[in-house]
C-alpha cells in the first residue's frame, strides 16, 4: 500500500498553538499536550487578572481620596465623605475624585466644604 499523507489542518492548528506559547520555556513551548494545558492556564489567569486589576485600581482611588481628605487636618474620614456625597446627590465617581485630588486639590476642598455644610 502506498503511504497516505495527512492533511495540513492539524498542522495549522498546532502551529497556531505554538505561536501563542512561543515565549514559554521547556516542554511548555514544544509538546502539543502541555501547550494546550498551558494555553488554558494562561487564558484563565489573564481573565482573573483583568478582574483583579479593576479591584486594585478602585482601592488605589479610595486611598488617594482618603489621603487628600485627611491632609487638610479635617476630622472626617473617607466613608463620611462618600456618604455625604451621595446624600447631596453629587454624581462623582471615585476615579474622577482621585484625579481631582491629585491635580486640583483646591477643588476637592471646595467639594468637601460644599458637602459638609
N, C-alpha and C positions, 0 to 999 in steps of 0.2 A: 504494500500500500504506500501511496505517496504521502508525504508529510503535509498536513494542513496547517497553515499559519492562522493564528488567532487574529481577531480584529483589533483595530487600534483604539477602540473606545475605552477599554480598561486602561490602556497605557496613558491615554489623555487624562483620565480621571486621577490616576496615581501621580502623574506629573504635576497636575494642579495641586494635589495634596502636598507634594514635596516642595512646591514653591511657597506654600503657606508656612512650612516649618523649616525653611532653609537656614534660619539663624539658630535653630536648636542644636544641642550638642549630642554627639554619640548616636545611639540607635534611634533616638527620638527624631532624627532627621533622615534616617536611612531605611528603616524597616517599616513596611506598609502597615502592619498591625499596630505597632507602637505609634506610628504617625497619626493614625486615625484616633487613637486614645488621647494623644497629646492635643490634637485639634479640639476635641470635645472639652478637655480640661481648660484649654486656653480660652475658648469662647465663653465657657461658664464663668471663668474668673473675670473676663472682661465685662461681662454683664453685671456681676456682683460689684466690681469696682466702679462702674458708672453710677450705680445706686449709692455706693459709699461716698463718691465724690460730692454728690448732692448734700449728703448729711454733713460732710466736712465743711463745705462752704457755708451752710446755714449756721453751724457752730462758730465759724470764723466771724461771720457777720454779727452774731449775737455778742461775741467777745469784744469786737470793735465798738459796738454801740454802747455796751456796758462801760467800757473804759472811758469813752468820750463823755458819758453822762456823769460818771463819778469823778472825772478830772476837775470839775468846777467846784468840788467840795460840797456838792449838794447832798442832802440826806436821803434822797430816794434812790431806788435801785432800778435795774433794767425791767423787772417784772411790773413794777408800778408804772413805769414809763409806757410800756406796751399796753397795759390795761387802760390807762387814761387816754392813750392814742386811739384805741378802739371805742372807748366810751364817747369821745368827742367826734367820732366818725371821720377821722383823718385817714385817708387811704394811702398810706406809705408803707411799702413792704420793707423787709429787713435789709435787702440788698441796697435799695436806694438810701435808707437811713445810714447804712455803713459807709456808702460813698460820700454822703453829706458829712458824716463825722470825720472822714479823712481830709476832704478837700475844703469844706466850708464849715468850720467848727462854729462860727457865729450863727449860721442858720440853724444848726442843731440847738443852740442855746435859745434862739427865738422860738423854735418849735416847742421846746420843753417849757419855756415860760408861758407860752400860749396854752399849753395843756394843763398846767398846774395852777391856773388862775380860777 
